[in-house]
Amino acid sequence: MPHSTPSRVLPVLTALPHPPVQPVQFLDRDHSILAFNERVLDWAKRPDVPLLERLRFLCIVSSNLDEFFEVRVAPHLTAAQGKDPKGEYTAQSFKALSSAAHDMVARQYSLYNDDLLPAFERHGIRIVSHGERNASQRRWVKDYFEREVRPLLIPVGLDPSHPFPQVANKSLNFIVRLGGHDAFGRENEIAIVKVPRVLPRFIPMPGRGSHKGMLFVSLSSVIRAHLAELFPGRTMGQFSQFRVTRHSDLAVDEDDVKNLRTALRQGLEQRHYGQAVRLEVSAGCSDFLSGFLLRQFNLPELALYRVHGPVNLVRLTQLVDLVNDPALLFPAYSACYPTQLVQGQSFFERLKQGDVSIHQPFESFDGVLAFLREAVNDPHVLAIKQTIYRTGTDSELMVLLREAVRRGKEVTVVVELKARFDEEANINWAEMLESIGAQVVYGVVGLKTHAKMLLVTRREGKHLVRYAHLSTGNYNPRTARLYTDVSYLTAEPLLTADVDNIFVHLASQSRLPKLHHLLMAPFHLQQRLIEKIDSLGEAALKGRDARIVVKMNALTDEDLMLALVRAGQRGVKIDLIVRGACMLPAQVPGVTDNIRVRSIIGRFLEHSRVFYFRCDDEETLYLSSADWMNRNMLRRVELAWPVTDPVIRQRIIDECLVAYLHDGLDAWDLQPDGTYLRVGSREQGHGAQAALMARYTAPGQRGK
């Protein structure tokens, strides 16, 4: 496989001890996450991207930042409040992180106000503020407020018997400073108005803008226009929207609970009211009101974000659905049915001929659904076992599993209850399946079950034959249209026996037998990968041609990074295709000269994990559910499996690795200082995703 850029000739080095000869300074993980969001934000800036898609990418960045604050910021904030001077989290780390986040947020709103809103207006699409509305529009807004909004609002005046209310994570609120006296003659001057989450954030208005466009009004503008009416007899002075973000990573001591599902349900109820980590207010919010809110939430000034626009940009995704103009969206993409399959052919007969790979979303996830559907409907299928990590709230797979139980098959489902922000959906599915007789287990205490596997056991004559589906991604039909992943179907006896042994291990907690083909975390996946990397380093020292190409979502595991540095210093050519956070600096003179890192940010979310190792002409390729992060290697149940079919292996090399190493459209290369530079040009660059879409477009869609 070619190197991503021409490689320099390296001198033969002497044998290295366990650490690299030249030590490496890893990049900061949290700043690397923010750098990833900078690359996503670039899509919102691009004039060649359809307008509604630019808005969608802006909202994706906001959603990512929400999760970043919910999960990553609390330790930095706590250190700052405790004035901790040393350690991974310090007052200085909070200051540096806040500075970077403030800068990104400011540029988001600048893009929204100065670029996107004028572009929408050129298409006749306007969000009409109170000051811009004519008399008839104001009457319509008032009628909407009285009919749909006011009955749901409960303004709360603060006094000793009405303390500051509980404000839920990421909810929209107004704070108001009042003059005069209340009905009891008191001067309680602060009131809070919660905005119900059930109300839409944007409402289409009658009439049209220029060019036969559409007019909208924001819910916050509707309430703001009639805010004073909620306080009769009082004068309204200062006011502002505000939104607080809270630490939301559920912490449950699994060793100290008798029922994990019940404990998680209780934790979900409290998640919305965790430690405050960020306060967003309108740009014009007075110092008096912002200071009052900061004290209420026990936040320092650096946690305050004054925004020039809606305090929740994520909700602007509603506009994408409301406008729904095909001319302002990406051209619709219809994936073809998996090319290694024939619709109507039995999967069981097809898999007797050899393994099958499906490259999603370029090939349709319908192939996976069809496999499960055939298993459910086949009277010779006796048992179905499946892991569930993220499947969504409305899943055909869950419906099929329920039907399998109804048909009398043995159904075992390993449900990961701790899949972040999918806990409630997974609890609901677990309870539903248990209620109809499925065997539901929750994996291993202290570990998340992140592996994606489906096993079907079928009676064929006097024998029981197993068929397996393994995947780099989730069993979620919706995200399967948006994420790049590789599904793998096989009837190989030793590989399917490994899958069965892992299901038994997860259900019974018994000792895991020796596996034939699968590598499994937390037992030996990390160790085997390090051994593989080190063996290539030893080969390179002997003058052999050694090569590593790894595609993943994140690289933060220090042991694996050190192994890569060792191998690179020994002469192994290494390319890392890392979509998100990467702590390993590339091309540092004398340290990582032989390591290149690139990130692909495209129309689809790069999600597949592919590990390629070569020594001379001997190639090894693994697909995996695991990123190279410490949590994946040591605190999760993860799988990696070898691709032994030479045709499938070459296909995955070509489509998942080579194509991305030559991408000149959506690729960014990591620099030694941790910054990323875009590769190629938008006008002339080749894009791997675009090429794969063209290759696998459904026949009826070609040429459109």
Stockholm file with secondary structure:
# STOCKHOLM 1.0

chainA/1-704         MPHSTPSRVLPVLTALPHPPVQPVQFLDRDHSILAFNERVLDWAKRPDVPLLERLRFLCIVSSNLDEFFEVRVAPHLTAAQGKDPKGEYTAQSFKALSSAAHDMVARQYSLYNDDLLPAFERHGIRIVSHGERNASQRRWVKDYFEREVRPLLIPVGLDPSHPFPQVANKSLNFIVRLGGHDAFGRENEIAIVKVPRVLPRFIPMPGRGSHKGMLFVSLSSVIRAHLAELFPGRTMGQFSQFRVTRHSDLAVDEDDVKNLRTALRQGLEQRHYGQAVRLEVSAGCSDFLSGFLLRQFNLPELALYRVHGPVNLVRLTQLVDLVNDPALLFPAYSACYPTQLVQGQSFFERLKQGDVSIHQPFESFDGVLAFLREAVNDPHVLAIKQTIYRTGTDSELMVLLREAVRRGKEVTVVVELKARFDEEANINWAEMLESIGAQVVYGVVGLKTHAKMLLVTRREGKHLVRYAHLSTGNYNPRTARLYTDVSYLTAEPLLTADVDNIFVHLASQSRLPKLHHLLMAPFHLQQRLIEKIDSLGEAALKGRDARIVVKMNALTDEDLMLALVRAGQRGVKIDLIVRGACMLPAQVPGVTDNIRVRSIIGRFLEHSRVFYFRCDDEETLYLSSADWMNRNMLRRVELAWPVTDPVIRQRIIDECLVAYLHDGLDAWDLQPDGTYLRVGSREQGHGAQAALMARYTAPGQRGK
#=GR chainA/1-704 SS CCCSSCCCCCCCCCCCCSSCSSCCCCCCHHHHHHHHHHHHHHHHHCTTSCHHHHHHHHHHHHHHHHHHHHHHSHHHHHHHHTTCCSSSSCHHHHHHHHHHHHHHHHHHHHHIIIIIHHHHHHTTEEECCGGGCCHHHHHHHHHHIIIIIGGGCCCEECBTTBCCCCCCTTCCEEEEEEESCCTTSCCCCEEEEECCTTSCSEEEESSCCGGGCEEEEEHHHHHHHTSGGGSTTSEEEEEEEEEEEECCCCCCCGGGCSCHHHHHHHHHHHHTTSCEEEEEEETTCCHHHHHHHHHHHTCCGGGEEEESSCSCGGGGHHHHHHHCCGGGSCCCCCBBCCTTCCTTSCHHHHHHHCCEEEEETTBCTHHHHHHHHHHHHCTTEEEEEEEESCCCSSCHHHHHHHHHHHTTCEEEEEECTTSTTCHHHHHHHHHHHHHTTCEEECCCTTCEECCEEEEEEEEETTEEEEEEEEESSCSCTTGGGTEEEEEEEECCHHHHHHHHHHHHHHHHCCCCCCCSSCEEETTTHHHHHHHHHHHHHHHHHTTCCEEEEEEESCBCCHHHHHHHHHHHHHTCEEEEEESSCBCSCCSCTTTSTTEEEEEECCSSEECCEEEEEEETTEEEEEEESCCBSHHHHHSEEEEEEECCCHHHHHHHIIIIIIHHHTCSSSEEEECTTSCEEECSCTTTCCCHHHHHHHHHBCGGGTTC
#=GC SS_cons         CCCSSCCCCCCCCCCCCSSCSSCCCCCCHHHHHHHHHHHHHHHHHCTTSCHHHHHHHHHHHHHHHHHHHHHHSHHHHHHHHTTCCSSSSCHHHHHHHHHHHHHHHHHHHHHIIIIIHHHHHHTTEEECCGGGCCHHHHHHHHHHIIIIIGGGCCCEECBTTBCCCCCCTTCCEEEEEEESCCTTSCCCCEEEEECCTTSCSEEEESSCCGGGCEEEEEHHHHHHHTSGGGSTTSEEEEEEEEEEEECCCCCCCGGGCSCHHHHHHHHHHHHTTSCEEEEEEETTCCHHHHHHHHHHHTCCGGGEEEESSCSCGGGGHHHHHHHCCGGGSCCCCCBBCCTTCCTTSCHHHHHHHCCEEEEETTBCTHHHHHHHHHHHHCTTEEEEEEEESCCCSSCHHHHHHHHHHHTTCEEEEEECTTSTTCHHHHHHHHHHHHHTTCEEECCCTTCEECCEEEEEEEEETTEEEEEEEEESSCSCTTGGGTEEEEEEEECCHHHHHHHHHHHHHHHHCCCCCCCSSCEEETTTHHHHHHHHHHHHHHHHHTTCCEEEEEEESCBCCHHHHHHHHHHHHHTCEEEEEESSCBCSCCSCTTTSTTEEEEEECCSSEECCEEEEEEETTEEEEEEESCCBSHHHHHSEEEEEEECCCHHHHHHHIIIIIIHHHTCSSSEEEECTTSCEEECSCTTTCCCHHHHHHHHHBCGGGTTC
//
